[in-house]
Structure formats: C-alpha cells, structure tokens
Amino acid sequence: MKLFKAIQKTGVARRRAAQLVLSGRVTVDGKTIKEPWHKVWPGQVIKIDGEELNWTEDQEFLYYAFHKPQGYVTALSDPSAPHIGRLIKNKKLRPAGRLDKDVSGLLILTNDGVLINKLTHPRYQIEREYIAIVYGNPPESKLDLLKRGVIVNGERLYCKDIKILNTTMTTTKLRIIMTQGRKREIKRLFKAIRHRVLSLKRIRHGPITIELVPEPCNLKEIKGALLQKLLAIKKL
C-alpha cells in the first residue's frame, strides 16, 4: 500500500496525507520518508510527528452523524477551548469539515479519508443546508445578489439557493444551501450585504439530515440505505 493511502485510512484527507509526507513529518520504522507513493506493508510502524498511527490494510470504516452544540470548536483536542473531542468517545472518528464555535448542527464523523475529501472539497459541490437568522430584513434583490455571487477579499462566494422562511420586525429566518465549504462563508456573505448573522445551524450535509440526530450531542451510526447514499459520493 502507498504511504499516503495508509495515512488516509486513519481518517486524514488525501491531500493532507500527501502534504504530511512531503513536509518530512512522517516516519516509517524510524526513517523519515518524503515520498507519498512509498510502499508500506502491514506491521510497519508509521508515525506522524512522533505519534504512531493505528493503521491496517483492511481497516473497518465507521460513519456517524453528530449534532454539534453551540460553544464547542470542531476539533478533537484544543487546550484553549471546549472541543467536540470531549463529547465523542471514539477517537478514530474525524469530522468531515467544520462548524464555527457559535454554530450548531450536523457533522458527519468518519475515519474514511476518501469520503471526507469528497464531502469537503469545493470541486465536488456537495450541498450543505443551513437555517440562519439574520438581523434586519434583506430584500429579495440582495438575496439574488448572494446567489449570483459576491467577491469578498478576492474570493468569490455564493449561495446555491436561499429562501426566506419568515420575518419579524427586526430579523429574518432563512434556509440556505451552500456547496463550496469556504471558511465562515455565510457570515462573510451577509456581512457583504450589511446584515449580521445572529444564529446559524446546519441541518443537512449531502444526503444526511439533522433528523437523524435531532438533539444537541446526539451521536448515531449511519446505516442501511442512508449509508449507501453517503458512500455513493465516493464515486464522484
């Protein structure tokens, strides 16, 4: 098996796995290897930054849905902030993407590095659906602008779809579909049209919805037909 593939099987995305090798952070049986295509065999000791990986050629993949509560960063460890690693017992799982500390909702957790890459890379245009409450009442003309796209710090951001669900005198509730997965993209988009995001919740990522884990901190294995829909993304 190629070295980067062995690393990928532990839940690291493909590109990240290759970068780790190229940067000289990976050793095989004590020897630094900088070639991602270097062949490795079962029983060899692979370490990243001195930490041994638990890898096998025929690793069993795990797929879970998790309802991230507000107030936690999307990291398995963080000395400076509450993190989802405190809420997840299985440390083999890795999040497919991230949600900001103040954002709640659905995270897909897996040790399948190929799936993580397909779910998160902008190239594959996997939908992420959110419910947002924003300050003020943006007119349809502004929402249409967000669908067409705006340039923010040299980067084009856009919504695939956006619909008003209801309004009050001071706020608007919206359903938003995104496909790029850029950092803080929804907040940056609404800042560009002068409307502040007050709350944000992810309710869908690809075929998986928040209905599987309706309450904060719920963690549930993805099985059956739903899992088959999720795994179909790997064929993209």
N, C-alpha and C positions, 0 to 999 in steps of 0.2 A: 504494500500500500504506500502511496505517496505521503510524505510527511505532512503536507498541509491538509490532506484528506483525513489523516489520523487526528490532527488537531481539530478539524471541523466536526468530527464525530462527537467531540465533547461539548458541542454547543456553540463554538466560535464560528462567526460568519466566514465565508470563503475568502473574501478579500482581506479581512482582518487576520486570518490564519496565515496567509501568504506574507503579509506585512510583518508579522511577528518573526517569521523565519528570516526574511530578508534583512531585518534590523539586527540580527545576531542575538536575539533574546531566547532562542530555542537550542537546547542541547539534546543529543541522543546518546545514551550511555556515556554521559560525561563530556562529549565532544560537541563543540558549537557547530551547528550546521546552518548555512545561509542559502541553501538551495531548496526551494519549496517542493521540488519533484524528487528529492532524495527518498530512496526506498527504505521503509521501515518494516519490521516484522514483529508479530506477537511476541511479547516477552521483553522487548527492548524498552528501556526507561526513557521516556520523553519528559523534559522539564521546560517550563516557561518561567523565566526569571527565577530559576532555582526551585520552583514548585512543581512537584511531579504530577503529571496528568494520569487520570484513571481512564485508560482507553482500551478498547478491544476491537478487533476487526469486525466482529459481528455484534456491535453494540445495539441494545434494545432502545428504541426511541420512545420518548414519553411526550404526551401532548395534553396540556391543561389550559383551562380558562381560569382567569383570576380577576376578581373585582377589586381594583386598587382603590383604597380610600384616599381622601384628601389628606395632606400632611405628611406623606411619605415620598421619598425620592425613588425613582426607578433604578435601583442598584441593589446588588446582593450584599454589599457591605459599604459603609460610609461612616467614618469616625466622627463626622461633623453634623450628621442629620439622621432622623429616623428613616429607615430604608425598608423596602419590601422583603429583604432577606430575613428580617425579624418575624415575618408573617408566613414564610414558606419554609417548610421543614426539609423538602427535597432540594438539596443544594446543587443537584445536577441540572436543574432547570434554569434556562436563561430567557429573559424577556425578548420578544420579537418587537423591537422598537422601545420607545419610552414615552411616559407621560410626565409632565411637569409636576412638581410637588403639590401645587394647588389644583391640579386636575385629577378627577376621579374617573373610574370606568374600567372598561375591558382591556386586559392584557392577555395575549397568548404567550404561554410559557412552554418551552420545549428544550430538548438537548439535540435537536435536529438542525444542524448548522445550515444545511441547504435550504430548508424551509424558512428559517429566519432571514436568510438573504433574499429569498423570493418575496417574502411578506413586507420587507422594509425598503428594498432598493427602488428608487423612483422609476427605474426603467420598466418595472412590471406593472405599474399603475394599479396596485391593489387598493380597493376602496377602504377608507376608514370613515365611519359615520359618527357625528357628534351632535349633542344638544348643547346649545350655547345660549346664555342670557347676556345681552349687551346693554350698555347704558344708552338711553335715548331711543329714537325711532328712525333708523336709517330708511330712506325712501328706496323704492324698487330700483331707481336709477343707480344708486350706489351699490346695491346688491348685484345688479347686472355688471357693473364695473369689476366687482370681485370675481365674477365668473369669466369675464374676458381676460382678467389678469392685470396685476399692477407690479411695477418694478420697485423693490424695497432693497436698498443698499446693493444695487447692481444685480439682484436676483429676482427673476420673475416668479411671482406667487399667484395662485388662483384657486378657486373652489370649483370642483366639478359640478356641484349643484348646491343651491342654497334656497331655503323656503322659510317664510315666516309662519310660525305656529300660533302665536298670539302676542298681543301687546298690552301694556299698561300705559299710564300717563308718562312713566319715566323709563321703562325698559321694553325690550323686545326679545322674545324667545324664538330661536331659530333651529332648524335642522340643517346641518352642513355635511356635505360629502367631500372628502379630500382624497387625493391619490398620490401626492408627492412625498409626504412624510418628512418635510423640512422642519428644522428646529423652530419651535414656537410659531409656526406659520399662521395659525388662525389669529392669534393675538397680534401678530405683525400686520396681517391684512386689515383687521379692524382699526388698528392704530392709524393705518394709512388713510382711512376714510373718517378719522376722528370720532370713533366710537370705541369705548373701552369694554373689554370682555370682563364681565362680573363673575361668571361661572362657566365651567366647561366640563362636559362628561362624554367620554367615548362610549358609544352604545353598540358599535359593530366594527369588526376588523375582518375583511374578506367575508367568508360565509358564517363566521361565528358571531353571535349576538350576546348582549348583556343578559338576555333572558335565561341563559344557561347558568349564570351566577348573579342573581338579582340583588343580593345584599352585599354591602362592603365587606371585604375579607373572605368572601366565598371563594373556594378553590374546587374545581371539578374537572375530572378527566374527560377529555373529548373522545367519544367512541362512535361506533356504528356509521350510519350514513353521513353524519356530520363530519366525522373524521375523514371519510373518503372524499368529501367535498374539499376539505382543507388540504389533503395530500395531493389533490389534482393540481394545486397551484405549483407543485414542484415540477410539473411537466411544462410549464411556461418557458 
